[in-house]
Amino acid sequence: MPAFRDEALMLPYGRQSVSEADIEAVTAVLRGDWLTTGPAVTAFEDAISELAGGHRAVSCTSGTAALHMAYAALGVGPGDEVVTTPMTFVATASSAAILGAKVVFADVDADTALLDPAAVDAVVTERTKVIAAVDYAGQAAEYAALQPIADRVGAKTLADAAHSVGGTADGRPVGDLADITTLSFFPTKNLTTGEGGAVVCKDPAIGQRAHEFHFIGLVRDPDRFEITDEGPWHQEVHEYGVNYRLTDLGAALGLSQLRRLAEFKRRRTEITARYNAAFAGVDGLRTPVQRSGVDPMWHLYPIRVLGGRRREVFERMRAAGIGVQVNYIPVYWHPVFARQGYRRGLCPNAEQFYAQELSLPLYPDLTDGDVDRVIDTLVTLVG
Protein backbone atom coordinates (compact mmCIF):
# COMPACT_ATOMS: atom_id res chain seq x y z
CA MET A 1 0.00 0.00 0.00
CA PRO A 2 1.48 3.43 -0.91
CA ALA A 3 2.39 5.95 1.77
CA PHE A 4 -0.28 8.41 2.86
CA ARG A 5 0.28 11.69 1.03
CA ASP A 6 -2.04 14.30 2.55
CA GLU A 7 -0.37 15.38 5.79
CA ALA A 8 -3.31 17.67 6.58
CA LEU A 9 -5.59 14.62 6.88
CA MET A 10 -3.11 12.48 8.84
CA LEU A 11 -4.45 11.75 12.32
CA PRO A 12 -1.65 11.73 14.92
CA TYR A 13 -1.85 9.22 17.75
CA GLY A 14 -1.55 12.06 20.27
CA ARG A 15 -1.73 15.84 20.14
CA GLN A 16 -1.87 18.84 22.45
CA SER A 17 -5.07 20.87 22.86
CA VAL A 18 -4.22 24.57 23.10
CA SER A 19 -6.99 27.13 23.60
CA GLU A 20 -7.07 30.90 23.28
CA ALA A 21 -7.10 31.06 27.08
CA ASP A 22 -3.85 29.03 27.12
CA ILE A 23 -2.25 31.45 24.67
CA GLU A 24 -3.41 34.44 26.68
CA ALA A 25 -1.97 32.95 29.87
CA VAL A 26 1.47 32.62 28.26
CA THR A 27 1.44 36.08 26.67
CA ALA A 28 0.50 37.59 30.05
CA VAL A 29 3.75 36.20 31.46
CA LEU A 30 5.70 37.65 28.53
CA ARG A 31 4.26 41.07 29.39
CA GLY A 32 5.22 40.71 33.04
CA ASP A 33 8.40 40.80 35.09
CA TRP A 34 9.14 37.09 35.62
CA LEU A 35 10.05 34.62 32.91
CA THR A 36 11.39 31.97 35.30
CA THR A 37 11.49 31.18 39.05
CA GLY A 38 8.53 33.51 39.48
CA PRO A 39 4.95 33.46 40.76
CA ALA A 40 3.53 31.35 37.95
CA VAL A 41 5.84 28.48 38.90
CA THR A 42 4.77 28.70 42.54
CA ALA A 43 1.10 28.80 41.58
CA PHE A 44 1.48 25.84 39.24
CA GLU A 45 3.27 23.75 41.87
CA ASP A 46 0.54 24.59 44.39
CA ALA A 47 -2.12 23.50 41.89
CA ILE A 48 -0.34 20.23 41.14
CA SER A 49 -0.01 19.61 44.88
CA GLU A 50 -3.75 20.10 45.34
CA LEU A 51 -4.50 17.72 42.46
CA ALA A 52 -2.09 15.10 43.83
CA GLY A 53 -3.25 14.77 47.43
CA GLY A 54 -1.71 17.87 49.02
CA HIS A 55 1.90 16.70 48.93
CA ARG A 56 4.79 18.91 47.89
CA ALA A 57 5.17 19.27 44.15
CA VAL A 58 8.37 20.40 42.43
CA SER A 59 8.00 21.33 38.77
CA CYS A 60 10.73 20.71 36.23
CA THR A 61 11.65 20.68 32.56
CA SER A 62 10.45 17.18 31.53
CA GLY A 63 9.17 13.84 32.74
CA THR A 64 12.69 12.47 32.36
CA ALA A 65 14.02 15.28 34.55
CA ALA A 66 11.36 14.40 37.10
CA LEU A 67 12.56 10.81 37.22
CA HIS A 68 16.20 11.89 37.58
CA MET A 69 15.19 14.25 40.41
CA ALA A 70 13.12 11.58 42.15
CA TYR A 71 15.86 8.95 42.13
CA ALA A 72 18.44 11.52 43.26
CA ALA A 73 16.17 12.74 46.07
CA LEU A 74 15.76 9.14 47.23
CA GLY A 75 19.54 8.76 47.37
CA VAL A 76 19.86 6.20 44.58
CA GLY A 77 23.47 5.45 43.72
CA PRO A 78 26.08 2.74 43.07
CA GLY A 79 25.32 -0.52 44.86
CA ASP A 80 21.58 0.11 44.86
CA GLU A 81 18.99 -1.77 42.85
CA VAL A 82 15.90 -0.26 41.26
CA VAL A 83 13.15 -2.71 40.34
CA THR A 84 10.97 -1.55 37.47
CA THR A 85 8.91 -2.60 34.49
CA PRO A 86 10.19 -3.12 30.95
CA MET A 87 6.86 -1.85 29.54
CA THR A 88 7.70 1.84 29.66
CA PHE A 89 9.67 4.56 27.97
CA VAL A 90 13.38 4.03 28.56
CA ALA A 91 13.73 7.01 30.93
CA THR A 92 12.07 5.15 33.80
CA ALA A 93 15.10 2.85 33.88
CA SER A 94 17.88 5.00 32.43
CA SER A 95 17.38 7.79 34.97
CA ALA A 96 18.27 5.31 37.72
CA ALA A 97 21.13 3.78 35.75
CA ILE A 98 22.68 7.23 35.22
CA LEU A 99 23.02 7.51 39.00
CA GLY A 100 24.88 4.18 39.14
CA ALA A 101 22.05 1.89 40.21
CA LYS A 102 21.53 -1.60 38.86
CA VAL A 103 18.17 -1.85 37.09
CA VAL A 104 16.23 -5.05 37.80
CA PHE A 105 13.29 -5.74 35.49
CA ALA A 106 10.18 -7.50 36.76
CA ASP A 107 7.45 -8.75 34.44
CA VAL A 108 4.04 -7.20 33.92
CA ASP A 109 0.51 -8.48 34.27
CA ALA A 110 -0.42 -10.16 30.99
CA ASP A 111 -3.75 -8.32 30.77
CA THR A 112 -3.01 -4.74 31.89
CA ALA A 113 0.77 -4.45 31.21
CA LEU A 114 1.12 -3.00 34.72
CA LEU A 115 4.00 -4.10 36.93
CA ASP A 116 3.13 -7.44 38.52
CA PRO A 117 3.56 -7.37 42.32
CA ALA A 118 4.28 -11.10 42.42
CA ALA A 119 7.09 -10.67 39.90
CA VAL A 120 8.47 -7.80 41.98
CA ASP A 121 8.31 -9.87 45.16
CA ALA A 122 10.42 -12.53 43.45
CA VAL A 123 13.32 -10.18 42.61
CA VAL A 124 13.61 -7.69 45.49
CA THR A 125 16.67 -7.96 47.73
CA GLU A 126 18.21 -6.07 50.63
CA ARG A 127 19.86 -3.88 47.97
CA THR A 128 16.53 -2.77 46.49
CA LYS A 129 16.29 1.00 46.96
CA VAL A 130 13.23 1.79 44.84
CA ILE A 131 10.32 -0.10 43.28
CA ALA A 132 9.35 2.02 40.28
CA ALA A 133 5.98 1.19 38.75
CA VAL A 134 4.48 2.80 35.65
CA ASP A 135 0.84 3.78 35.25
CA TYR A 136 0.77 2.33 31.75
CA ALA A 137 -1.81 3.86 29.37
CA GLY A 138 -3.28 5.94 32.20
CA GLN A 139 -4.38 3.50 34.89
CA ALA A 140 -2.60 3.38 38.22
CA ALA A 141 -0.42 0.40 39.05
CA GLU A 142 -1.11 -1.80 42.09
CA TYR A 143 0.58 0.34 44.72
CA ALA A 144 -1.48 -1.18 47.54
CA ALA A 145 0.28 -4.47 46.77
CA LEU A 146 3.68 -2.97 45.95
CA GLN A 147 4.02 -0.82 49.10
CA PRO A 148 4.20 -3.73 51.58
CA ILE A 149 6.89 -5.35 49.44
CA ALA A 150 8.89 -2.11 49.48
CA ASP A 151 8.39 -1.66 53.21
CA ARG A 152 9.59 -5.22 53.89
CA VAL A 153 12.98 -4.60 52.27
CA GLY A 154 13.33 -0.95 53.29
CA ALA A 155 12.71 0.45 49.80
CA LYS A 156 10.54 3.30 48.53
CA THR A 157 7.81 3.14 45.92
CA LEU A 158 7.92 5.41 42.89
CA ALA A 159 4.95 5.99 40.59
CA ASP A 160 5.93 6.97 37.07
CA ALA A 161 2.61 8.67 36.44
CA ALA A 162 3.52 10.27 33.11
CA HIS A 163 0.32 8.76 31.67
CA SER A 164 -2.07 9.06 34.58
CA VAL A 165 -2.20 12.55 36.11
CA GLY A 166 -5.85 13.27 36.85
CA GLY A 167 -6.74 9.64 37.57
CA THR A 168 -7.53 7.84 40.80
CA ALA A 169 -7.30 4.40 42.39
CA ASP A 170 -9.49 3.25 45.27
CA GLY A 171 -10.67 6.82 45.67
CA ARG A 172 -7.17 8.28 46.04
CA PRO A 173 -5.64 10.59 43.45
CA VAL A 174 -2.53 9.87 41.43
CA GLY A 175 0.22 11.52 43.48
CA ASP A 176 -1.04 10.01 46.72
CA LEU A 177 -0.50 6.35 45.81
CA ALA A 178 3.30 5.94 46.12
CA ASP A 179 6.06 7.46 48.24
CA ILE A 180 7.12 9.64 45.33
CA THR A 181 5.39 10.31 42.00
CA THR A 182 6.70 11.72 38.73
CA LEU A 183 4.57 13.47 36.12
CA SER A 184 5.12 14.47 32.50
CA PHE A 185 3.65 17.46 30.67
CA PHE A 186 4.90 16.67 27.18
CA PRO A 187 2.51 17.89 24.43
CA THR A 188 0.88 14.48 23.92
CA LYS A 189 0.31 13.96 27.66
CA ASN A 190 -2.88 14.68 29.61
CA LEU A 191 -1.93 18.33 30.04
CA THR A 192 1.06 20.21 28.72
CA THR A 193 3.55 22.89 29.66
CA GLY A 194 5.28 22.54 26.27
CA GLU A 195 7.98 20.39 27.80
CA GLY A 196 7.76 19.82 31.51
CA GLY A 197 7.22 17.56 34.46
CA ALA A 198 6.89 17.46 38.22
CA VAL A 199 7.84 15.39 41.24
CA VAL A 200 5.30 14.88 44.04
CA CYS A 201 6.77 13.83 47.39
CA LYS A 202 4.93 12.57 50.46
CA ASP A 203 7.98 13.15 52.67
CA PRO A 204 8.77 16.88 52.93
CA ALA A 205 12.48 16.17 53.39
CA ILE A 206 12.57 14.21 50.12
CA GLY A 207 10.64 17.04 48.49
CA GLN A 208 13.28 19.53 49.63
CA ARG A 209 16.04 17.30 48.27
CA ALA A 210 14.23 17.12 44.92
CA HIS A 211 13.86 20.90 44.90
CA GLU A 212 17.52 21.54 45.65
CA PHE A 213 18.70 18.95 43.12
CA HIS A 214 16.69 20.65 40.35
CA PHE A 215 17.91 24.09 41.52
CA ILE A 216 21.63 23.42 40.95
CA GLY A 217 22.02 22.16 44.51
CA LEU A 218 21.63 25.62 45.99
CA VAL A 219 20.94 25.84 49.73
CA ARG A 220 19.35 29.15 50.78
CA ASP A 221 18.37 28.40 54.38
CA PRO A 222 20.75 30.29 56.73
CA ASP A 223 20.17 27.73 59.47
CA ARG A 224 21.86 25.13 57.25
CA PHE A 225 24.80 27.23 56.07
CA GLU A 226 28.27 25.82 56.67
CA ILE A 227 29.84 29.15 55.78
CA THR A 228 28.40 31.57 58.33
CA ASP A 229 30.39 34.80 57.93
CA GLU A 230 29.06 35.97 54.54
CA GLY A 231 26.43 38.60 53.81
CA PRO A 232 22.72 38.43 52.92
CA TRP A 233 23.56 37.50 49.32
CA HIS A 234 25.00 34.18 50.39
CA GLN A 235 23.89 30.77 49.13
CA GLU A 236 25.90 27.57 48.99
CA VAL A 237 25.96 24.08 47.47
CA HIS A 238 26.19 20.97 49.68
CA GLU A 239 25.47 18.36 46.99
CA TYR A 240 25.70 18.51 43.23
CA GLY A 241 22.54 19.45 41.37
CA VAL A 242 21.34 20.43 37.92
CA ASN A 243 19.18 23.15 36.40
CA TYR A 244 15.84 21.47 35.70
CA ARG A 245 13.73 24.53 36.53
CA LEU A 246 10.45 25.01 34.67
CA THR A 247 9.90 28.52 33.28
CA ASP A 248 6.98 30.76 34.21
CA LEU A 249 5.94 30.51 30.56
CA GLY A 250 5.52 26.76 30.86
CA ALA A 251 3.93 27.04 34.29
CA ALA A 252 1.36 29.57 33.04
CA LEU A 253 0.41 27.22 30.21
CA GLY A 254 0.16 24.35 32.69
CA LEU A 255 -2.08 26.34 35.04
CA SER A 256 -4.41 27.15 32.18
CA GLN A 257 -4.42 23.51 31.05
CA LEU A 258 -5.26 22.31 34.57
CA ARG A 259 -8.54 24.24 34.36
CA ARG A 260 -9.45 22.01 31.40
CA LEU A 261 -8.21 18.72 32.86
CA ALA A 262 -11.66 17.46 33.81
CA GLU A 263 -12.90 18.06 30.28
CA PHE A 264 -9.79 16.36 28.85
CA LYS A 265 -10.52 13.35 31.06
CA ARG A 266 -14.19 13.26 30.04
CA ARG A 267 -13.36 13.26 26.35
CA ARG A 268 -10.56 10.68 26.65
CA THR A 269 -12.91 8.40 28.58
CA GLU A 270 -15.63 8.88 25.98
CA ILE A 271 -13.32 8.02 23.08
CA THR A 272 -12.01 4.97 24.94
CA ALA A 273 -15.57 3.76 25.53
CA ARG A 274 -16.40 4.17 21.83
CA TYR A 275 -13.32 2.19 20.84
CA ASN A 276 -14.14 -0.54 23.37
CA ALA A 277 -17.69 -0.89 22.08
CA ALA A 278 -16.61 -0.94 18.44
CA PHE A 279 -13.84 -3.51 18.85
CA ALA A 280 -15.48 -5.84 21.36
CA GLY A 281 -15.80 -9.25 19.79
CA VAL A 282 -13.87 -8.35 16.62
CA ASP A 283 -11.76 -11.35 15.66
CA GLY A 284 -8.06 -10.54 15.75
CA LEU A 285 -8.37 -7.66 18.23
CA ARG A 286 -8.28 -7.45 22.02
CA THR A 287 -9.39 -4.33 23.86
CA PRO A 288 -7.56 -2.92 26.92
CA VAL A 289 -8.30 -4.44 30.31
CA GLN A 290 -9.18 -2.04 33.14
CA ARG A 291 -8.29 -3.22 36.60
CA SER A 292 -10.75 -3.05 39.48
CA GLY A 293 -10.85 0.09 41.61
CA VAL A 294 -9.16 2.33 39.07
CA ASP A 295 -10.64 5.42 37.44
CA PRO A 296 -8.08 5.91 34.66
CA MET A 297 -7.03 9.07 32.89
CA TRP A 298 -6.71 7.21 29.60
CA HIS A 299 -3.57 8.47 27.89
CA LEU A 300 -3.14 5.64 25.38
CA TYR A 301 -5.57 3.28 23.76
CA PRO A 302 -3.44 0.10 23.52
CA ILE A 303 -5.37 -2.30 21.29
CA ARG A 304 -3.88 -5.80 20.92
CA VAL A 305 -3.55 -7.09 17.35
CA LEU A 306 -3.50 -10.87 17.42
CA GLY A 307 -2.24 -13.49 15.01
CA GLY A 308 1.18 -11.96 14.41
CA ARG A 309 -0.31 -9.15 12.30
CA ARG A 310 0.70 -6.10 14.37
CA ARG A 311 3.39 -4.83 11.97
CA GLU A 312 1.20 -5.37 8.90
CA VAL A 313 -1.70 -3.53 10.54
CA PHE A 314 0.60 -0.74 11.77
CA GLU A 315 1.94 -0.10 8.28
CA ARG A 316 -1.47 -0.25 6.63
CA MET A 317 -3.02 2.07 9.21
CA ARG A 318 -0.22 4.58 8.66
CA ALA A 319 -0.68 4.27 4.90
CA ALA A 320 -4.37 5.06 5.42
CA GLY A 321 -3.53 8.24 7.32
CA ILE A 322 -4.08 6.92 10.84
CA GLY A 323 -1.07 7.82 12.99
CA VAL A 324 -0.84 4.72 15.15
CA GLN A 325 2.15 4.09 17.42
CA VAL A 326 3.66 1.24 19.46
CA ASN A 327 4.23 1.71 23.20
CA TYR A 328 6.76 0.31 24.10
CA ILE A 329 9.68 -1.83 23.05
CA PRO A 330 10.78 -3.65 26.24
CA VAL A 331 13.40 -1.41 27.82
CA TYR A 332 16.07 -4.11 28.10
CA TRP A 333 15.93 -4.69 24.33
CA HIS A 334 17.57 -1.29 23.81
CA PRO A 335 21.25 -1.78 22.91
CA VAL A 336 22.42 0.26 25.90
CA PHE A 337 20.90 -2.41 28.19
CA ALA A 338 21.56 -5.40 25.92
CA ARG A 339 25.28 -4.54 26.02
CA GLN A 340 25.13 -4.89 29.81
CA GLY A 341 23.95 -8.49 29.54
CA TYR A 342 20.16 -8.15 29.68
CA ARG A 343 18.67 -10.78 27.40
CA ARG A 344 15.42 -11.21 25.53
CA GLY A 345 13.05 -13.61 27.25
CA LEU A 346 13.58 -11.97 30.64
CA CYS A 347 9.96 -10.79 30.94
CA PRO A 348 7.77 -12.94 28.67
CA ASN A 349 4.48 -11.18 29.44
CA ALA A 350 5.95 -7.81 28.51
CA GLU A 351 7.45 -9.20 25.33
CA GLN A 352 4.17 -10.82 24.29
CA PHE A 353 2.31 -7.58 25.01
CA TYR A 354 4.81 -5.62 22.92
CA ALA A 355 4.42 -8.06 20.02
CA GLN A 356 0.70 -7.27 19.85
CA GLU A 357 0.33 -3.68 21.07
CA LEU A 358 -0.87 -0.85 18.81
CA SER A 359 -1.74 2.61 20.17
CA LEU A 360 -4.68 4.20 18.40
CA PRO A 361 -5.20 7.97 18.20
CA LEU A 362 -6.45 9.32 21.54
CA TYR A 363 -6.56 13.01 22.37
CA PRO A 364 -9.31 15.47 23.40
CA ASP A 365 -9.67 17.25 20.07
CA LEU A 366 -10.46 14.05 18.12
CA THR A 367 -13.91 14.49 16.63
CA ASP A 368 -16.53 11.75 16.53
CA GLY A 369 -15.89 11.60 12.80
CA ASP A 370 -12.17 11.08 13.43
CA VAL A 371 -12.96 8.26 15.87
CA ASP A 372 -15.29 6.63 13.35
CA ARG A 373 -12.54 6.84 10.73
CA VAL A 374 -10.11 5.04 13.02
CA ILE A 375 -12.67 2.37 13.87
CA ASP A 376 -13.76 1.75 10.30
CA THR A 377 -10.19 1.58 9.02
CA LEU A 378 -8.99 -0.88 11.68
CA VAL A 379 -12.03 -3.15 11.45
CA THR A 380 -11.67 -3.27 7.66
CA LEU A 381 -7.95 -4.11 7.89
CA VAL A 382 -8.34 -6.97 10.36
CA GLY A 383 -11.54 -8.32 8.79
TAZI-V558879 format. One line per field, one symbol per residue. ss: DSSP state (a for helix, b for strand, c for the rest). phi: phi as a letter, one per 40 degrees, with the letter a starting at -180 (. if undefined). psi: psi as a letter, one per 20 degrees, with the letter a starting at -180 (. if undefined). A space follows every 10 residues. Layout:
ss=???
phi=???
psi=???
//
This chain:
ss=ccccccaaac bcccccccca aaaaaaaaaa cccccbccaa aaaaaaaaaa accccbbbbb ccaaaaaaaa aaaccccccc bbbbbccccc aaaaaaaccc cbbbbbcbcc ccccbcaaaa aaaccccbbb bbbbcaaacc ccaaaaaaaa aaaccbbbbb cccccccbbc cbbccccccb bbbbcbcccc cccbccbbbb bccaaaaaaa aaaabccbbc caaacccccc cccccbbccc ccbcccbaaa aaaaaaaacc aaaaaaaaaa aaaaaaaaac ccccbbcccc cccbbccccc bbbbbcccca aaaaaaaaac cbccbccccc aaacaaaacc cccccccaaa aaaaaabbbb cccccccaaa aaaaaaaaaa aac
phi=.cccbcccbc cccaacbbbc cccccccccc cccbbafbcc ccccccccdc cbggccbbca caccdccdcc ccccgcadgc bbcacccacd cdcccccdch cccbcbcbcc ccgcdcdccc dcbcbcccca bbcbcdghbc cccccccccc ccbgbbcbbc bdcbdhcaaf gbcdhbbbca bbbbbcdccc abbgbiaabb bccdcccccc ccccbggcbb cdcbccbbbc ccccaabbbc abcbcccccc cccccccdcb cccdcdcccc cdcccdcccc gcdgbbccbc ccgbbcbdcb bccbbcggbd cdcdcccccc gbccabbacd dccddccdcc hcbcgcbccc cccdcbcacc daaccccdcc cccccccccc ccc
psi=pqqphnhhjp orhqqqoprh hgghgghhgh iaiphqkahh gghghhhggg hkjjrppora irhggggggg gghikpapiq popaqimrqh hhghhghhij qppppqrrph gijqpohhhg hiiqaiiphp oorpmpijpq rmhhhhghgg hhjkrqqpon khijpirrpk jqqpijhrhq pqqpkqhiah qqjeqraqpp phohghghgg ghgikjjppj ohiiphojkr aiiqqrphqq arnkpqrhgg hggggghhij ghhggghggg gghggghhip jppiqprqpp qqipnqnohq nnqporjkjg gggghhgghj jomrrporpp gihphhhhii ipqqignhgg hgghiipppq poqhjprhhg ghggghgghg hi.
//
